[in-house]
């Protein structure tokens, strides 16, 4: 975050004529690629620059839903098999996903 803030400040200084650093020199200081700095420059000029990522605070598209989580818990409670056999039967989610779901619900104790 600090590098991006520093890059934005240096780009703003360059646009205002307060510094004579080239974009390659700014890239060396901040660690960003010069092409990304040109992209940041366009955002600074347009006034749309943001320090926070666009997907911040969004739930991943492949995250397990509460409905499916409850279904897995209820289905496992009715079965009398191991978690591994249950995962093979269920087949839609990975072993770790099902195991963690069951562990958080205190259905299994390991």
C-alpha positions as CSV (number, residue, x, y, z in Angstrom):
1,X,0.0,0.0,0.0
2,X,2.8,2.4,0.9
3,X,4.5,1.8,-2.4
4,X,1.4,2.7,-4.4
5,X,0.8,5.8,-2.3
6,X,4.4,6.8,-2.9
7,X,4.1,6.1,-6.6
8,X,0.9,8.3,-6.8
9,X,2.7,11.1,-4.9
10,X,5.7,10.9,-7.3
11,X,3.4,10.9,-10.4
12,X,1.5,13.9,-9.0
13,X,4.8,15.7,-8.4
14,X,5.9,14.8,-12.0
15,X,2.7,16.1,-13.5
16,X,3.0,19.3,-11.5
17,X,6.6,19.8,-12.6
18,X,8.0,19.6,-9.1
19,X,10.4,16.7,-10.0
20,X,12.3,15.5,-13.0
21,X,12.3,11.8,-12.3
22,X,11.5,9.6,-15.2
23,X,8.9,6.8,-15.0
24,X,11.7,4.2,-15.0
25,X,13.3,5.9,-12.0
26,X,9.9,6.1,-10.2
27,X,9.5,2.4,-11.0
28,X,12.9,1.6,-9.5
29,X,12.0,3.5,-6.3
30,X,8.5,2.0,-5.9
31,X,9.0,-1.5,-7.4
32,X,6.2,-1.1,-9.9
33,X,6.6,-1.7,-13.7
34,X,6.8,1.4,-15.8
35,X,3.7,0.4,-17.8
36,X,1.7,0.2,-14.6
37,X,2.9,3.6,-13.6
38,X,1.5,5.0,-16.9
39,X,-1.8,3.3,-16.0
40,X,-1.6,5.0,-12.6
41,X,-0.9,8.3,-14.3
42,X,-4.1,8.0,-16.4
43,X,-6.0,7.3,-13.2
44,X,-4.5,10.3,-11.4
45,X,-5.3,12.6,-14.3
46,X,-8.9,11.2,-14.4
47,X,-9.2,11.4,-10.6
48,X,-10.3,7.7,-10.3
49,X,-7.2,6.4,-8.5
50,X,-8.0,4.1,-5.5
51,X,-5.7,2.6,-2.9
52,X,-8.2,-0.3,-2.2
53,X,-8.6,-3.2,-4.5
54,X,-12.0,-3.5,-6.4
55,X,-12.8,-6.9,-5.0
56,X,-12.2,-6.0,-1.4
57,X,-15.0,-7.2,0.9
58,X,-16.6,-9.3,-1.8
59,X,-17.4,-13.0,-1.1
60,X,-15.6,-15.4,-3.5
61,X,-17.7,-16.8,-6.3
62,X,-16.8,-20.4,-5.3
63,X,-17.4,-20.0,-1.6
64,X,-19.8,-22.4,0.0
65,X,-23.3,-21.0,0.7
66,X,-25.0,-21.2,4.1
67,X,-27.7,-23.4,2.5
68,X,-25.2,-25.9,1.2
69,X,-23.3,-25.8,4.5
70,X,-26.4,-26.7,6.4
71,X,-27.3,-29.4,3.8
72,X,-23.8,-31.0,4.2
73,X,-24.1,-31.0,8.0
74,X,-27.6,-32.5,8.1
75,X,-26.6,-35.2,5.5
76,X,-23.5,-36.1,7.4
77,X,-25.4,-36.4,10.7
78,X,-27.7,-39.0,9.0
79,X,-24.9,-41.0,7.6
80,X,-22.6,-43.5,9.5
81,X,-19.5,-43.3,7.4
82,X,-16.1,-41.6,7.7
83,X,-15.5,-38.1,6.3
84,X,-13.5,-39.5,3.5
85,X,-16.3,-41.8,2.3
86,X,-18.8,-39.0,2.7
87,X,-16.7,-36.8,0.5
88,X,-16.5,-39.4,-2.2
89,X,-20.3,-39.8,-2.0
90,X,-21.0,-36.0,-2.0
91,X,-18.5,-35.3,-4.7
92,X,-19.3,-31.5,-5.2
93,X,-16.7,-30.2,-2.7
94,X,-13.2,-31.0,-1.7
95,X,-12.3,-33.0,1.3
96,X,-10.9,-30.0,3.1
97,X,-14.0,-27.9,2.5
98,X,-16.3,-30.6,3.9
99,X,-14.0,-31.4,6.8
100,X,-13.7,-27.8,7.8
101,X,-17.5,-27.3,7.5
102,X,-18.1,-30.3,9.8
103,X,-15.4,-29.3,12.2
104,X,-16.7,-25.7,12.6
105,X,-20.2,-27.2,13.3
106,X,-18.7,-29.5,16.0
107,X,-20.1,-32.6,14.2
108,X,-16.6,-34.2,14.2
109,X,-14.0,-33.8,16.9
110,X,-10.4,-34.2,15.8
